[in-house]
């Protein structure tokens, strides 16, 4: 049943024991290590039972009770978190209406001082709707919170009014991926690409990325594959009341996944030795410097990328390849190897296929190449293209042919110069040579 009574809500806030914080674990996806909790409000209504925030937060915003509600929540939260290990953080949601109140930083700092909880361990989460009406005021509040030591997270990015302007204008430390995309990413290619785009954007800006609503190991593995830093959701633990906090911490102190012995506990994007964008740069350097020809063909067999070596083999520039079908660039090779490409698109690895190009003159043998096609798969195992390697083995084949010719000539020479057996004829005094000679 929906709660729509302002009187009820006011009594619950000022009564101090009905609207309470629940704590949902946040974990590092790479190690499974607990890094903190998101604080979620729950109303333990005497008549309606546990009421979710989606029902009473809008009422608090519309009646002007959101400020007292947050102050009450923070007081209870900080009291419950006094025994929280120092490396764990608390993520607290800030209402969009609050983010237009210039006194907000002072209110939050006062609550932290009273609760004895340092602000450098607090991450305030805001949605982009909080930034729409007065970006200058939002920026001033954000920078004041940062000056107090707190961190900022942009919540539910990818929904609503997502704008790169907000990421550029405000000093965010984290970006959170909406649960709706996370929960549909296994069966929806579009959701996977949105999640990958948000995570990639966060990585490129040096922001910590957090995925909400992680419910299965498959989702967690896919997020880790995409480079996401942290996750929260039912896979790691349901929101729990303050009374269960210490037990929850103890249970999660030995996660199932392996924790690196030297893994720092601080929540910082530099903590991982090599981030996905750095890995990409490293792979690009290897790709460009490889002594063999390499390219990537999309599912339609168009060049998506090609290294300089293969461009030189094809006697064209890199730019002349991109976006064009392989049959446009190499019609003879495509005609000969089209079945191999199609089998690779279906998921089969094709290795070591020899191909001889046309000679530059009639009757002259061309160059010889060893071609391999490896299916490239996305985080869901779906084939998204083919990685092709081309090795020029022309000189090797010519050497083999020259060696074979030399051996044949040598054998003929030996046979031609071998001693001829003969035998004397005792009666006539002549010599006889066997008929096979």
C-alpha positions as CSV (number, residue, x, y, z in Angstrom):
1,X,0.0,0.0,0.0
2,X,1.4,3.4,-0.9
3,X,2.1,5.8,1.9
4,X,0.8,9.3,1.1
5,X,0.3,10.9,4.5
6,X,2.6,13.8,5.4
7,X,1.6,13.5,9.0
8,X,2.6,9.8,9.0
9,X,5.9,10.7,7.4
10,X,6.6,13.6,9.8
11,X,6.0,11.3,12.7
12,X,8.3,8.7,11.3
13,X,11.1,11.2,10.7
14,X,11.0,12.9,14.0
15,X,10.2,9.8,15.9
16,X,13.6,8.5,15.0
17,X,13.0,4.8,14.9
18,X,10.9,4.0,11.8
19,X,12.9,5.3,8.9
20,X,16.3,3.6,9.2
21,X,19.4,2.9,7.0
22,X,20.0,-0.5,5.3
23,X,23.5,-1.2,4.1
24,X,24.2,-2.9,0.7
25,X,27.8,-4.2,0.1
26,X,30.0,-2.7,-2.6
27,X,32.8,-5.0,-3.8
28,X,35.8,-4.8,-6.1
29,X,35.0,-7.0,-9.1
30,X,38.6,-7.9,-9.7
31,X,39.1,-9.4,-6.2
32,X,35.7,-9.8,-4.6
33,X,36.9,-7.6,-1.8
34,X,34.4,-5.6,0.3
35,X,35.1,-1.9,-0.1
36,X,32.1,-0.2,1.4
37,X,28.3,0.0,1.6
38,X,25.6,2.1,-0.1
39,X,23.2,3.5,2.5
40,X,19.5,2.9,1.5
41,X,16.5,4.3,3.4
42,X,13.8,1.9,4.6
43,X,10.6,2.8,6.4
44,X,9.5,0.2,8.9
45,X,5.9,1.3,9.0
46,X,3.8,0.0,11.9
47,X,0.8,-0.7,9.7
48,X,2.2,-1.3,6.2
49,X,5.5,-3.1,7.0
50,X,8.7,-2.3,5.1
51,X,8.1,0.6,2.7
52,X,10.7,1.1,-0.1
53,X,12.1,4.6,-0.7
54,X,10.4,4.8,-4.1
55,X,7.1,5.4,-2.2
56,X,8.2,7.8,0.5
57,X,11.1,9.8,-0.9
58,X,8.9,11.6,-3.5
59,X,6.5,12.5,-0.6
60,X,9.4,13.8,1.4
61,X,10.6,16.0,-1.5
62,X,7.1,17.4,-2.3
63,X,6.4,18.2,1.4
64,X,9.8,19.8,2.2
65,X,10.7,17.0,4.6
66,X,13.6,15.6,2.6
67,X,16.2,17.7,4.6
68,X,15.1,16.5,8.0
69,X,14.8,12.9,6.6
70,X,18.4,12.9,5.4
71,X,19.7,14.5,8.6
72,X,17.9,11.8,10.6
73,X,19.2,9.0,8.3
74,X,22.8,10.3,8.5
75,X,22.7,10.5,12.3
76,X,21.5,6.8,12.6
77,X,24.0,5.8,9.8
78,X,27.0,7.4,11.4
79,X,26.1,6.0,14.8
80,X,25.9,2.5,13.3
81,X,29.2,2.9,11.4
82,X,31.4,3.8,14.4
83,X,32.9,0.3,14.3
84,X,33.2,0.1,10.5
85,X,36.8,-0.8,9.5
86,X,38.7,2.3,8.3
87,X,39.2,1.1,4.7
88,X,35.4,0.8,4.2
89,X,33.4,3.7,2.7
90,X,29.7,4.8,2.8
91,X,27.8,5.9,-0.2
92,X,24.9,8.2,0.5
93,X,22.2,9.4,-1.9
94,X,21.5,13.1,-2.1
95,X,18.0,14.2,-3.4
96,X,18.0,16.4,-6.4
97,X,15.9,19.0,-4.5
98,X,18.6,19.1,-1.8
99,X,21.3,19.8,-4.4
100,X,19.9,23.2,-4.9
101,X,20.3,24.2,-1.3
102,X,23.5,26.3,-0.8
103,X,23.6,25.2,2.9
104,X,23.8,21.5,1.9
105,X,27.6,21.1,2.4
106,X,27.4,22.7,5.8
107,X,24.5,20.4,6.8
108,X,26.4,17.3,5.7
109,X,29.6,18.4,7.4
110,X,27.8,19.0,10.7
111,X,26.1,15.6,10.5
112,X,29.5,13.9,9.9
113,X,31.2,15.8,12.8
114,X,28.4,14.9,15.2
115,X,28.6,11.3,14.2
116,X,32.3,11.2,14.3
117,X,32.6,9.8,10.8
118,X,35.2,11.4,8.5
119,X,33.9,12.9,5.3
120,X,36.8,11.5,3.2
121,X,35.1,8.1,3.7
122,X,31.8,9.3,2.4
123,X,30.7,9.3,-1.3
124,X,27.7,11.4,-2.0
125,X,25.6,10.1,-5.0
126,X,23.6,12.5,-7.1
127,X,21.5,11.9,-10.3
128,X,21.7,14.1,-13.3
129,X,18.3,15.5,-12.6
130,X,19.9,17.4,-9.7
131,X,22.0,19.3,-12.2
132,X,19.5,20.4,-14.8
133,X,18.1,23.7,-13.5
134,X,21.1,25.5,-12.1
135,X,24.4,24.0,-13.2
136,X,26.4,26.9,-11.7
137,X,24.9,26.4,-8.2
138,X,25.3,22.6,-8.5
139,X,29.0,23.2,-9.4
140,X,29.5,25.4,-6.4
141,X,28.0,22.9,-4.0
142,X,30.0,20.1,-5.6
143,X,33.3,21.8,-5.2
144,X,32.5,22.8,-1.6
145,X,31.7,19.1,-0.8
146,X,35.0,18.2,-2.4
147,X,36.9,20.8,-0.4
148,X,35.5,19.1,2.7
149,X,37.1,15.8,1.7
150,X,34.0,14.0,0.4
151,X,33.8,12.3,-2.9
152,X,31.0,12.5,-5.6
153,X,29.4,9.9,-7.7
154,X,27.1,10.4,-10.7
155,X,24.3,8.0,-10.2
156,X,22.2,6.1,-12.9
157,X,24.3,7.4,-15.8
158,X,22.9,6.4,-19.1
159,X,19.3,7.1,-18.1
160,X,17.2,10.2,-18.2
161,X,19.1,13.4,-19.1
162,X,22.6,12.0,-19.5
163,X,25.0,14.6,-20.7
164,X,28.8,14.7,-21.1
165,X,28.5,18.4,-20.0
166,X,27.8,17.3,-16.5
167,X,30.8,15.0,-16.4
168,X,33.0,17.8,-17.7
169,X,31.5,20.6,-15.4
170,X,31.5,18.9,-12.1
171,X,34.3,17.1,-10.1
172,X,32.9,13.6,-10.0
173,X,35.0,10.8,-8.7
174,X,32.7,7.9,-9.7
175,X,30.2,7.0,-12.3
176,X,27.5,4.4,-11.7
177,X,25.9,2.2,-14.3
178,X,22.1,1.8,-14.0
179,X,20.9,-1.6,-12.8
180,X,18.4,-1.9,-15.7
181,X,21.3,-2.1,-18.2
182,X,23.3,-4.4,-16.0
183,X,20.5,-6.9,-15.5
184,X,19.6,-7.1,-19.3
185,X,23.2,-7.1,-20.6
186,X,23.4,-10.9,-20.8
187,X,20.6,-11.3,-23.3
188,X,20.6,-7.8,-24.9
189,X,23.4,-6.8,-27.1
190,X,22.2,-3.1,-26.9
191,X,22.5,-3.1,-23.1
192,X,26.0,-4.6,-23.3
193,X,27.1,-1.9,-25.6
194,X,25.6,0.8,-23.4
195,X,27.4,-0.6,-20.3
196,X,30.6,-0.9,-22.3
197,X,30.3,2.7,-23.4
198,X,29.6,4.0,-19.9
199,X,32.5,2.0,-18.4
200,X,34.8,3.1,-21.2
201,X,33.9,6.7,-20.7
202,X,34.6,6.4,-17.0
203,X,37.9,4.8,-17.7
204,X,39.0,7.4,-20.2
205,X,38.1,10.2,-17.7
206,X,39.9,8.5,-14.8
207,X,36.7,7.9,-12.9
208,X,35.9,4.8,-10.8
209,X,33.1,2.8,-12.4
210,X,30.4,1.1,-10.3
211,X,27.7,-1.2,-11.6
212,X,24.4,-1.5,-9.8
213,X,22.0,-4.4,-9.7
214,X,24.5,-7.2,-10.2
215,X,22.6,-10.4,-9.6
216,X,24.6,-13.2,-11.3
217,X,28.2,-14.3,-11.7
218,X,27.8,-14.1,-15.4
219,X,27.0,-10.4,-15.1
220,X,29.9,-9.8,-12.8
221,X,32.3,-11.6,-15.1
222,X,31.0,-9.6,-18.1
223,X,31.4,-6.3,-16.2
224,X,35.0,-7.2,-15.2
225,X,35.7,-8.1,-18.8
226,X,34.5,-4.7,-19.8
227,X,36.8,-3.0,-17.2
228,X,34.2,-2.1,-14.6
229,X,35.8,-1.5,-11.1
230,X,33.1,-2.2,-8.6
231,X,29.7,-3.8,-8.3
232,X,26.7,-4.0,-6.0
233,X,23.6,-6.2,-6.0
234,X,22.1,-9.4,-4.8
235,X,25.1,-11.4,-6.0
236,X,27.2,-9.8,-3.2
237,X,24.5,-9.2,-0.6
238,X,21.0,-7.8,-0.1
239,X,20.6,-4.5,1.8
240,X,20.8,-5.4,5.5
241,X,19.8,-3.4,8.7
242,X,22.5,-1.9,10.9
243,X,22.1,-4.8,13.4
244,X,23.6,-7.2,10.8
245,X,26.4,-4.9,9.7
246,X,29.2,-6.5,11.8
247,X,28.1,-10.0,10.8
248,X,28.0,-9.0,7.2
249,X,31.5,-7.6,7.3
250,X,32.8,-10.7,9.0
251,X,31.2,-13.0,6.4
252,X,32.7,-11.0,3.5
253,X,36.2,-10.8,4.9
254,X,37.0,-14.0,3.1
255,X,35.5,-13.6,-0.4
256,X,35.3,-16.6,-2.7
257,X,37.4,-15.0,-5.3
258,X,41.1,-14.7,-4.9
259,X,42.3,-11.4,-3.3
260,X,45.8,-10.3,-4.3
261,X,48.1,-10.2,-1.3
262,X,49.3,-6.7,-2.1
263,X,45.9,-5.3,-3.3
264,X,45.4,-1.9,-1.7
265,X,42.1,-1.4,-0.1
266,X,41.6,2.3,-1.0
267,X,39.0,3.1,-3.6
268,X,41.0,4.7,-6.3
269,X,41.2,4.2,-10.1
270,X,45.0,4.0,-10.0
271,X,44.8,0.9,-7.8
272,X,44.7,-1.5,-10.8
273,X,48.1,-1.8,-12.5
274,X,46.9,-1.6,-16.1
275,X,43.4,-0.2,-16.9
276,X,41.6,-1.3,-20.1
277,X,42.4,1.9,-22.0
278,X,46.1,1.4,-21.2
279,X,45.8,-2.3,-22.3
280,X,44.3,-1.1,-25.5
281,X,47.2,1.3,-26.1
282,X,49.7,-1.5,-25.4
283,X,47.9,-3.8,-27.8
284,X,47.7,-1.1,-30.4
285,X,51.5,-0.6,-30.2
286,X,52.1,-4.4,-30.5
287,X,49.6,-4.5,-33.4
288,X,51.3,-1.7,-35.3
289,X,54.8,-3.0,-34.7
290,X,54.1,-6.7,-35.5
291,X,56.3,-8.1,-38.3
292,X,53.3,-10.0,-39.8
293,X,50.2,-8.6,-41.4
294,X,47.2,-8.2,-39.1
295,X,43.7,-6.9,-39.7
296,X,40.2,-7.1,-38.2
297,X,37.2,-7.8,-40.4
298,X,33.7,-7.1,-39.0
299,X,30.8,-9.6,-39.5
300,X,30.2,-8.1,-43.0
301,X,33.9,-8.7,-43.9
302,X,34.8,-5.1,-44.0
303,X,38.1,-3.8,-42.7
304,X,37.6,-2.3,-39.3
305,X,41.4,-2.1,-38.6
306,X,44.6,-3.0,-40.3
307,X,48.3,-2.7,-39.4
308,X,50.9,-1.0,-41.5
309,X,52.6,-4.3,-42.4
310,X,49.5,-5.8,-44.1
311,X,48.7,-2.5,-45.8
312,X,52.2,-2.6,-47.4
313,X,51.6,-6.2,-48.4
314,X,48.4,-5.1,-50.2
315,X,50.2,-2.1,-51.8
316,X,47.6,0.3,-50.3
317,X,47.5,2.8,-47.4
318,X,45.8,1.9,-44.1
319,X,43.1,4.5,-44.8
320,X,42.3,3.0,-48.2
321,X,41.3,-0.3,-46.5
322,X,39.0,1.0,-43.7
323,X,35.3,0.4,-44.2
324,X,35.8,-1.5,-47.5
325,X,34.8,-5.1,-48.1
326,X,37.8,-7.5,-48.5
327,X,36.6,-8.4,-52.0
328,X,37.1,-4.8,-53.1
329,X,40.7,-4.9,-52.0
330,X,41.7,-8.5,-52.8
331,X,39.2,-10.0,-55.2
332,X,41.4,-12.9,-56.2
333,X,42.2,-13.9,-52.6
334,X,38.6,-13.5,-51.6
335,X,37.3,-15.7,-54.4
336,X,39.8,-18.4,-53.3
337,X,39.3,-18.1,-49.5
338,X,35.7,-17.0,-49.1
339,X,34.7,-20.4,-47.5
340,X,37.4,-19.9,-44.9
341,X,36.1,-16.4,-44.0
342,X,32.5,-17.6,-43.8
343,X,33.5,-20.6,-41.5
344,X,35.4,-18.2,-39.3
345,X,32.3,-15.9,-39.0
346,X,30.4,-19.0,-37.8
347,X,33.0,-19.5,-35.0
348,X,35.6,-21.9,-36.5
349,X,39.3,-21.2,-36.2
350,X,41.1,-21.5,-39.6
351,X,44.9,-21.8,-39.4
352,X,47.7,-22.0,-41.9
353,X,46.0,-21.7,-45.3
354,X,48.4,-21.2,-48.2
355,X,47.5,-18.7,-50.8
356,X,49.6,-17.9,-54.0
357,X,48.9,-14.5,-55.6
358,X,48.9,-13.9,-59.3
359,X,52.3,-13.2,-60.8
360,X,53.2,-9.7,-62.1
361,X,53.8,-11.2,-65.5
362,X,51.9,-13.9,-67.5
363,X,53.1,-17.4,-66.5
364,X,55.1,-16.1,-63.5
365,X,54.3,-17.4,-60.1
366,X,53.3,-14.8,-57.5
367,X,54.0,-14.4,-53.8
368,X,52.9,-17.0,-51.3
369,X,51.2,-16.2,-48.0
370,X,50.1,-18.2,-45.0
371,X,46.7,-17.0,-43.8
372,X,44.9,-17.7,-40.5
373,X,41.4,-16.5,-39.4
374,X,40.4,-16.4,-35.7
375,X,36.9,-15.6,-34.7
376,X,36.7,-12.6,-32.4
377,X,34.1,-12.7,-29.7
378,X,32.5,-10.1,-27.4
379,X,32.0,-10.5,-23.6
380,X,28.9,-12.7,-24.3
381,X,30.8,-15.1,-26.6
382,X,29.1,-13.7,-29.7
383,X,31.3,-13.6,-32.9
384,X,31.7,-9.9,-33.8
385,X,34.3,-10.3,-36.5
386,X,37.5,-12.1,-37.6
387,X,41.1,-11.4,-36.7
388,X,43.2,-12.2,-39.7
389,X,47.0,-12.8,-39.8
390,X,49.0,-12.9,-43.0
391,X,52.6,-14.1,-43.1
392,X,54.6,-13.7,-46.3
393,X,56.4,-17.0,-46.9
394,X,57.4,-16.3,-50.4
395,X,61.2,-16.4,-49.7
396,X,60.8,-19.5,-47.6
397,X,58.9,-21.2,-50.4
398,X,61.5,-20.1,-53.0
399,X,64.3,-21.4,-50.8
400,X,62.5,-24.7,-50.5
401,X,62.0,-24.9,-54.2
402,X,65.7,-24.0,-54.9
403,X,66.8,-26.6,-52.4
404,X,64.6,-29.2,-54.0
405,X,65.9,-28.3,-57.4
406,X,69.5,-28.5,-56.2
407,X,68.9,-31.9,-54.6
408,X,67.4,-33.2,-57.9
409,X,70.3,-31.9,-59.9
410,X,72.8,-33.3,-57.5
411,X,71.2,-36.7,-57.6
412,X,71.2,-36.7,-61.4
413,X,74.9,-35.7,-61.4
414,X,75.7,-38.6,-59.0
415,X,73.8,-41.0,-61.2
416,X,75.5,-39.8,-64.4
417,X,79.0,-40.0,-62.9
418,X,78.7,-43.4,-61.2
419,X,81.3,-46.1,-62.2
420,X,80.1,-48.6,-64.9
421,X,80.4,-52.2,-64.0
422,X,81.8,-54.5,-66.6
423,X,83.0,-58.1,-66.9
424,X,85.5,-59.8,-69.3
425,X,84.5,-62.5,-71.8
426,X,87.0,-65.2,-71.5
427,X,86.5,-66.7,-75.0
428,X,86.5,-63.5,-77.1
429,X,88.6,-61.3,-75.0
430,X,85.9,-58.5,-75.0
431,X,84.2,-56.7,-72.1
432,X,80.5,-56.9,-71.4
433,X,78.4,-54.0,-69.9
434,X,75.1,-54.9,-68.1
435,X,72.0,-54.2,-70.2
436,X,70.5,-51.7,-67.7
437,X,73.4,-49.4,-68.5
